[in-house]
Amino acid sequence: MADDLVIQRATELERIVFSQDRDFLVEAKRCQEDGIRFSGVVYGHQLMVQIGECIRDLELIATLGEPQEFENRVQFLPF
């Protein structure tokens, strides 16, 4: 599925997207620049964050984060 469709569908479902795909950052930036609302992207570079760190940080987001805190933003992992 194309990145723009993933962001669109996630926004419809009010879900934040986690990705390790750099191209996804390009799509999120395009949305920001064009004023297109999206529910948020969490990005973890494959070589910069270990899977255990991703899981820990994603769990923090899921349990302590509020969806509106991530709207129209890109959050980079690790914290």
Secondary structure, DSSP 8 states (H G I E B T S, - for coil): --HHHHHHHHHHTT--EEE--HHHHHHHHHHHHHT-----EEEE-TTTS-HHHHHHHHHHHHHH--HHHHTT-EEEE--
